[in-house]
């Protein structure tokens, strides 16, 4: 048994930040004390937060790689490296995300994620997000066209069997032959059917949402754009209360005005911050191989040779900072990075500062830099250890 007092911190409250202390025991939050409230529990250790911002651990439901490692490498070492990199950015849980590939490479990636789950050095694996290969070549973005194909239910059954309970999300184009059948299959099994890399019309998207699709991957990117006579997927999603949307807030994929529009339309409970990061996250500019393509990162922007955006290099704490700078209140921006993704992918006990919640916690300074990251009551990254 171990216990920790985290004292002298600011925490997100209802619309404002509040001062307080948190008591952690055996990997869970036992008490949250705000605005001068006190408690007499004795602890094994105390951490002085120095008046900095304490938030729940962030949850990234869409990340491909970091630190030069790609989830599609198909090795445990790559998954472990991404776990450690996530922790440095204040992310404590993530969905290991694939790109369109051969079935053999996808199954190898799944095997590596399964092998690491439960033994992560940093952020915990919350599950798998299979992005592709059932995507529309017309909206392929950086996805490799040679691997794109129509939904194949026999193949999907094999993917689901390999993944087991880790399969939490599949991104697809529902307008493809077999697309709606796949949406129904996923929905019946409690797996999130997400839409992207899709040329679906407004009407096709509405039908997919009626059949059980409930999420839009990297909203506005890789899909039919809004037009006043052809509203497309995004407007259909705005009209469906049950549909949540991902936002890559790196000020490249989305203009700040679009970030504010998503916030007004979907609110902090249905708008989820993601990185969609490739292996350049944490390394910076250079040339990388991703999804079978050469990707150039310049000034932090990843593109293919033709200028197509190829994922991002943003981290979760940077995305949080940019969301706030876009004009979103801090407390709501934090919910988009923590509680909203936890609720959407069904992680009970995560994403909140409350008694009995998991002690997945992050301390940030006023520039949203990560000072330390705690997973299940244990500090897995501390800035003072990096000198």
ABEGO torsion letter per residue (X at the ends): XBBBBBBGBBBBBBGBBBBEBBBBBGGBBABBBBGGBBBABBBABBBBAGGBBBBBBBBBABBABBGGBBAAAGBAAAAAAAAAAAAAAGBABBBBBBBBBBAAAAAAAAAAAAAABGABABBBBAEBBBBOABBBAAAAEABBAAABBBBBAAAAAAAAAAAEAABABBBBBAABBGAAAAAAAAAAAGBBBBBBGBABBAAAAAAAAAAGBABBBGBGBGBBBBBAABAEAAAAAAABAABBBBBBBAGAABBAAAAAAAAAAAEAAABBBBAGBBAABGAEBEBBBBGGBBBBBBGGBBBBAAGBBBEBABBAAAAAAAAAAAGBBAAAAAAAABAAAAAAAGBBGBGBBBBGBBBBBBBBBAAGBBABBBBGGBBABBAAAAX
